[in-house]
């Protein structure tokens, strides 16, 4: 036994990982009990054998070259590179994945390399299961997106035909007649169907991964102004005050996708606010990022239901009582778009006290408030 080893012998034998000590010629001078069990080799046979015998034949020559290079620059480091999988070889001929940590030891003018070896078979098995599950999930998402796209596309044509027929009937019916009233109800129902199909098509594009992000400088003030013009009449019809606080910031973003996010948030706020006000504001964060927030004085959301509202077709019971025409898809689209754009979305809410939905744009995408562009495209470009 190596003269300096006895004081550490018991500690090394109790170690949970395989430990081998290799001399400058690549010969194993010591192996602990865990190493013998891991490789299925008697410890007395391990000592004196080449360290390459612990590796599959195909990697021995390469390992010998790496070992020679390591002796020139010995240091504490993991063995191999992040791109190369390390494998050990048992006495029965089976190989298995390993992690190996190396450390140089010098005593009495002699240098050794201490190798700590860990069997990572379970970790690799879990990673493979995770990869397989991820592939299945991705395939399901693509299939779902394709199904939604086909279904929505096939439904668009008969829906348009129905709209033309209803319009023709309304044109023939006299004002105030029962037939005119029925035509109006049918037109409203077709309008809801049109909105549902639009949202299904939007989800199908997001699920199938066919949407590409095209970023450009966008004025928050212009974007907010466009949204105010679009949603102002809807808020006014419900006697809600729509307050806008845009600020003067410019952000690097996809204007169409950000517009869809904020439109869904504003639409929801108006839909579930019986009275009071809706506010949309832009606020700079301490980290240099921006918070685009939509607040309302509506029905609010219980804390334990906040995560649920971002799931497709999920609507809270209070929301159903206030508005029967919603589909529970808007916030699902917001969540998908936030992931696509790399923005955070947060919610602050309490039942009966309203809600605030915030979109966090990272500092790297925000220009200074006084930054100007020679021909910066606005939100409407």
Steps between C-alpha positions, in 0.01 A plus 500: 500500500617853429674632810288815539167320438434314832367807692238550227428134429187463715353825370560395138346158559184660642464748212170466307678540165759286326852633560811387315857628527697490175876553459674686220502192278124447528530208743243471779683501834188504718126443458243523778221254573239702309719489186532123526120464535425746221724326246446148634872440546681375811693796649820294512471449123428867438826612659778465246276501192481776244229758557398454136365153588212681675393653168327349192758389238393766250599787729828367646741648246333839522506486879872417503567813293286714731674350804838589357386860441361520853836405653648805325243734655358329810217684675171437672238467229231269359619242252396535138305785340136588518450353153655157572318233696724303735434130550646234724537125433398233748671164526197333339550709185213744552569872484329783688510884508728663757607841627869529591675771700879521490744646754885488505678379815874533559697346788865405543582620150242269342182618328170313482159579361201445725187412301155512664252301289122508528252271324239728339282230344190619689560860397534399135185289521305797638642729231397256229151478648485880512616528138241243392224678694606833349488357149153356565381835641640687200336259259168531684527879485566485124211257451271718707602805300443322170159372614392845614621654174313247283185519712496880505572520127222252414253688719580841352330433167157389635521780758547757225213345304275528805596864543398574140168317544423681826586834340266420209218406737554816704484703181166346403345522847322814596639709785359400837359169377553170675704380202732803530548429870586137431743606228667734749537221752644272234745773396617539861552125530698497175712786631591290804577206270726725291689605813537139615637396161744791504631395841524133400703595193726716719555210742565257215775727364660527843475127571643398163797735534438673168504851647832679467596800710595809300630769733524870427499824702144572615374813672297404807303825467396414143409144596292619796332762280397236250357279774314797649336577165401135458366430850375847591154457344458159666585643841276800441210271408531342847540844663854414608778756514804396296814673630829482307846584640742410219829671587761577233694173480597308189537123514650243267216256445266338251223762483232261372558241773525755781181663370319165519619449860380841616177472298408178676575655840296812422213296356486285813516803728204663324307174487527430874465852637132588560577856612792730572810536286769330296855639507790413275837640602869470428741516793880471507643244742805539722687251278444710187219281369141607432172389650200530267205463735125470447296563816126485558244540777325177405403180674856391587647153525545276807868435575464124457352548152765731351698223328188335369380801302791460254376154397295466181119509537525574873255759630423578861143468619469872579620577150236274346226686687620839373580404140369189326670566169864451601687187398781487756770512231635856520732450796625171355611698195663760726698228677618345173603837358684594818712186469562563131612859562685426823284729713376431850130527581381555856162544664391687810137455590246455776129410475289813474802731484608469137808365329829620355674303226858608432723419203870534589727602213867439590745790515694368199193573283436852635647822365532814710186712520670782308650271234404597146513318168535652158201305377391282788204286399202547726250253629290524191779402261 
